[in-house]
Amino acid sequence: MEKQDQLLMKKQNKNLVLDMIKGRGPISRTEIAKNTGMSPTSISRIVNELHVQGFVRETELVTSGVGRKAVLVDVEKDVLFTIGIEIDKSNIKIAIVNYIGDIVVLKEIHRDHSENYEETLSKIAVNVQNMIEQNGILNEKIIGMAVGLPGYIDYKNGVVKLSDQLFWKEKTLAEDLKRITTFDVIVDNELKMKIISEYFLGRAKDVKNAVLVGVGTGIGSAIILNGEIYRGESNNAGEIGHTVIDPTGNVCNCGKIGCLATYISEGAILADSRKVKDLDSIDDVYEAFRLKEQWAINLLDRTTTYISLAISNILCLYNPEVIILSGNLFEKLPEIKEVIEKKFEIYTWEPVRETVKLVYSQLNTQGVVLGGAIQAQNTLLDLD
Amino acid sequence: MEKQDQLLMKKQNKNLVLDMIKGRGPISRTEIAKNTGMSPTSISRIVNELHVQGFVRETELVTSGVGRKAVLVDVEKDVLFTIGIEIDKSNIKIAIVNYIGDIVVLKEIHRDHSENYEETLSKIAVNVQNMIEQNGILNEKIIGMAVGLPGYIDYKNGVVKLSDQLFWKEKTLAEDLKRITTFDVIVDNELKMKIISEYFLGRAKDVKNAVLVGVGTGIGSAIILNGEIYRGESNNAGEIGHTVIDPTGNVCNCGKIGCLATYISEGAILADSRKVKDLDSIDDVYEAFRLKEQWAINLLDRTTTYISLAISNILCLYNPEVIILSGNLFEKLPEIKEVIEKKFEIYTWEPVRETVKLVYSQLNTQGVVLGGAIQAQNTLLDLD
């Protein structure tokens, strides 16, 4: 055990050094030693190992404080790649992402509503292979892929338990996709991947506890606590869409009465709009709001009230440092932000309001593929 | 750093061994080695150290599998003590608790509603000193005390930011109580201490994620995630009482409209009852309910609906393994449990309902003092 502890410690130290180079490189060995508290000898040994494995490279010489020349080290951004994939009702996004989180190539593919599971999977496999070849990336440098989608996901086993939007139920997605692509695959709810991207590259950097609320075809949230996704017992933590806000309200497709989602999701708003006017899509509702049609103002007034309540309530329960709002609504109707911020002031308890920063997603439409790729890297990379 | 790592590792190993003896003692050194994976030599060294420090003692000889006699070791329950204190509007509880979490002595003292901060503190100090002397406990064996109370607490600094029930605001409780008792003091919200007691001794043992919902003079919740209290940014995580459930509803003393607490707290129920009938206390409301007076049935019907909604919503957001219900309501009106459980079925989303166990507090009225004492032990004990 104590022997094993020492091996584990060595691994942790190696990870610590690599993280430091990744986060602060180019950086000198001396600087790394200073910041980690490890001895210069240990740092030299670890950096050499990382160099041999291809993770770091030496960069320029700089003059250090005492007049000697120091070589800086930085991460080798192309040492490995992961693939992030987002599957939506009418759209598939695929991104190849390098070790430092840059998107090397991003492709968007149309998806037919009627397209079945197998068709979607083989479409993904073909496109991934093409993208890899067209960009001259070696297959062995790709350590895995991640798929983000709306729905209730068994993260551990890579199974889609239920996705209303895709009409998928009990699909062994990770297994099936691995079979046809050979890559290791992780699967997660899209919002969990989105918050990962904000945590590593966006609005939740250097934050301990953050909540991301997504408003679009549905409403949901994802939570990072102490730097890790909080999942709960069955990966459903954050399912604010099925909190009940009116026990005498609308019927939800989950079989309950008064779920928040029945007032806020695009489908619900559109269905209610059609009681007033014949419309094609949610965009028409937003257009009517811009044209100051009273029914649209009323409807979006109710919507923003419920969104603000949702934000307020999630804040009371999680008391996070940052809350990130994200989703179609804010992209398509940015003027709604001001309204929500005002109602947020009205409905949120002061002690949790005072300590939170309310921000909007920075990675937006790239959040899921980027977060997925980062998550795949974090999960699948095992430093020897 | 690597040197420090090794010291830290030694400390962790020592804690691990002590925890094992505490949890499974009487136990043989061989058994400890087997369970921890550490070498028999390390175990012998650590157990000897613990013995010298007074934490463990040798118990009987038993015949081990191969016919040899083995000495078992167990923790020394009186090696140290902590003091758990609960301050309520009309009541102070003080318990001296030993190392294994047994209450050695428990005292309940009346507290006048008009009693001010200083009076309460000196009353505590006098009683604590008397209890220590009367039970022949050495002052140096007491490693600290913990105070649990209703309100918004700055846990880090031991400050009561606001307690509506006690009429305290910005009180430096830890500091003040240390000055007059000389003991180190930690301060926390009572529900956080209650869940600690359930986690170590009650309904949430061996559980990773648990939520405790307290219903009484107020409504609130406390959360344990991965074995630790989750506090959020300002120690307000779990403040379900100030989630808004009806944006056109009751005015709350926090200045907002429609907070859950305005429908569920004893004060709110009593105030609403008095619109119908002249009553002395909340007990009269429960009595009327038992006598099947229609107004009381109506009022408690609304109350149980909102309690169930609160439970449902907290489950959707935290998706815990266990939810513990606790508080006066369940103790004084146990027949209400069945009603709440039925409504819980109606209002809770299936995926989070299926994976949760709904239970009732086991430690009840002793939960706060016990949890406080355990928390003080965990926080203040520093093994050399």
HADDOCK unambig.tbl for C-alpha pairs under 7 A between the chains (distance, minus, plus):
assign (segid A and resid 1 and name CA) (segid B and resid 37 and name CA) 5.19 0.50 0.50
assign (segid A and resid 1 and name CA) (segid B and resid 38 and name CA) 4.86 0.50 0.50
assign (segid A and resid 2 and name CA) (segid B and resid 38 and name CA) 6.40 0.50 0.50
assign (segid A and resid 37 and name CA) (segid B and resid 1 and name CA) 5.14 0.50 0.50
assign (segid A and resid 38 and name CA) (segid B and resid 1 and name CA) 4.77 0.50 0.50
assign (segid A and resid 38 and name CA) (segid B and resid 2 and name CA) 6.36 0.50 0.50
assign (segid A and resid 232 and name CA) (segid B and resid 318 and name CA) 5.97 0.50 0.50
assign (segid A and resid 232 and name CA) (segid B and resid 319 and name CA) 4.69 0.50 0.50
assign (segid A and resid 232 and name CA) (segid B and resid 320 and name CA) 5.53 0.50 0.50
assign (segid A and resid 233 and name CA) (segid B and resid 319 and name CA) 5.56 0.50 0.50
assign (segid A and resid 233 and name CA) (segid B and resid 320 and name CA) 5.46 0.50 0.50
assign (segid A and resid 233 and name CA) (segid B and resid 321 and name CA) 5.69 0.50 0.50
assign (segid A and resid 233 and name CA) (segid B and resid 355 and name CA) 6.69 0.50 0.50
assign (segid A and resid 234 and name CA) (segid B and resid 319 and name CA) 6.92 0.50 0.50
assign (segid A and resid 234 and name CA) (segid B and resid 355 and name CA) 6.91 0.50 0.50
assign (segid A and resid 236 and name CA) (segid B and resid 319 and name CA) 5.94 0.50 0.50
assign (segid A and resid 236 and name CA) (segid B and resid 352 and name CA) 6.92 0.50 0.50
assign (segid A and resid 237 and name CA) (segid B and resid 316 and name CA) 6.17 0.50 0.50
assign (segid A and resid 237 and name CA) (segid B and resid 317 and name CA) 4.87 0.50 0.50
assign (segid A and resid 237 and name CA) (segid B and resid 318 and name CA) 4.77 0.50 0.50
assign (segid A and resid 237 and name CA) (segid B and resid 319 and name CA) 4.85 0.50 0.50
assign (segid A and resid 238 and name CA) (segid B and resid 316 and name CA) 6.32 0.50 0.50
assign (segid A and resid 238 and name CA) (segid B and resid 317 and name CA) 4.23 0.50 0.50
assign (segid A and resid 238 and name CA) (segid B and resid 318 and name CA) 6.52 0.50 0.50
assign (segid A and resid 239 and name CA) (segid B and resid 316 and name CA) 5.25 0.50 0.50
assign (segid A and resid 239 and name CA) (segid B and resid 317 and name CA) 5.64 0.50 0.50
assign (segid A and resid 240 and name CA) (segid B and resid 316 and name CA) 6.23 0.50 0.50
assign (segid A and resid 240 and name CA) (segid B and resid 317 and name CA) 6.13 0.50 0.50
assign (segid A and resid 242 and name CA) (segid B and resid 316 and name CA) 6.84 0.50 0.50
assign (segid A and resid 242 and name CA) (segid B and resid 349 and name CA) 6.31 0.50 0.50
assign (segid A and resid 243 and name CA) (segid B and resid 312 and name CA) 6.81 0.50 0.50
assign (segid A and resid 243 and name CA) (segid B and resid 313 and name CA) 4.84 0.50 0.50
assign (segid A and resid 243 and name CA) (segid B and resid 316 and name CA) 6.17 0.50 0.50
assign (segid A and resid 244 and name CA) (segid B and resid 309 and name CA) 6.55 0.50 0.50
assign (segid A and resid 244 and name CA) (segid B and resid 313 and name CA) 6.68 0.50 0.50
assign (segid A and resid 244 and name CA) (segid B and resid 347 and name CA) 6.82 0.50 0.50
assign (segid A and resid 245 and name CA) (segid B and resid 245 and name CA) 6.24 0.50 0.50
assign (segid A and resid 256 and name CA) (segid B and resid 346 and name CA) 6.99 0.50 0.50
assign (segid A and resid 256 and name CA) (segid B and resid 347 and name CA) 6.49 0.50 0.50
assign (segid A and resid 309 and name CA) (segid B and resid 244 and name CA) 6.53 0.50 0.50
assign (segid A and resid 312 and name CA) (segid B and resid 243 and name CA) 6.79 0.50 0.50
assign (segid A and resid 313 and name CA) (segid B and resid 243 and name CA) 4.84 0.50 0.50
assign (segid A and resid 313 and name CA) (segid B and resid 244 and name CA) 6.68 0.50 0.50
assign (segid A and resid 316 and name CA) (segid B and resid 237 and name CA) 6.16 0.50 0.50
assign (segid A and resid 316 and name CA) (segid B and resid 238 and name CA) 6.32 0.50 0.50
assign (segid A and resid 316 and name CA) (segid B and resid 239 and name CA) 5.23 0.50 0.50
assign (segid A and resid 316 and name CA) (segid B and resid 240 and name CA) 6.22 0.50 0.50
assign (segid A and resid 316 and name CA) (segid B and resid 242 and name CA) 6.85 0.50 0.50
assign (segid A and resid 316 and name CA) (segid B and resid 243 and name CA) 6.17 0.50 0.50
assign (segid A and resid 317 and name CA) (segid B and resid 237 and name CA) 4.85 0.50 0.50
assign (segid A and resid 317 and name CA) (segid B and resid 238 and name CA) 4.22 0.50 0.50
assign (segid A and resid 317 and name CA) (segid B and resid 239 and name CA) 5.62 0.50 0.50
assign (segid A and resid 317 and name CA) (segid B and resid 240 and name CA) 6.13 0.50 0.50
assign (segid A and resid 318 and name CA) (segid B and resid 232 and name CA) 5.95 0.50 0.50
assign (segid A and resid 318 and name CA) (segid B and resid 237 and name CA) 4.76 0.50 0.50
assign (segid A and resid 318 and name CA) (segid B and resid 238 and name CA) 6.52 0.50 0.50
assign (segid A and resid 319 and name CA) (segid B and resid 232 and name CA) 4.68 0.50 0.50
assign (segid A and resid 319 and name CA) (segid B and resid 233 and name CA) 5.57 0.50 0.50
assign (segid A and resid 319 and name CA) (segid B and resid 234 and name CA) 6.92 0.50 0.50
assign (segid A and resid 319 and name CA) (segid B and resid 236 and name CA) 5.91 0.50 0.50
assign (segid A and resid 319 and name CA) (segid B and resid 237 and name CA) 4.83 0.50 0.50
assign (segid A and resid 320 and name CA) (segid B and resid 232 and name CA) 5.49 0.50 0.50
assign (segid A and resid 320 and name CA) (segid B and resid 233 and name CA) 5.43 0.50 0.50
assign (segid A and resid 321 and name CA) (segid B and resid 233 and name CA) 5.65 0.50 0.50
assign (segid A and resid 346 and name CA) (segid B and resid 256 and name CA) 6.94 0.50 0.50
assign (segid A and resid 347 and name CA) (segid B and resid 244 and name CA) 6.82 0.50 0.50
assign (segid A and resid 347 and name CA) (segid B and resid 256 and name CA) 6.46 0.50 0.50
assign (segid A and resid 349 and name CA) (segid B and resid 242 and name CA) 6.32 0.50 0.50
assign (segid A and resid 352 and name CA) (segid B and resid 236 and name CA) 6.89 0.50 0.50
assign (segid A and resid 355 and name CA) (segid B and resid 233 and name CA) 6.69 0.50 0.50
assign (segid A and resid 355 and name CA) (segid B and resid 234 and name CA) 6.90 0.50 0.50
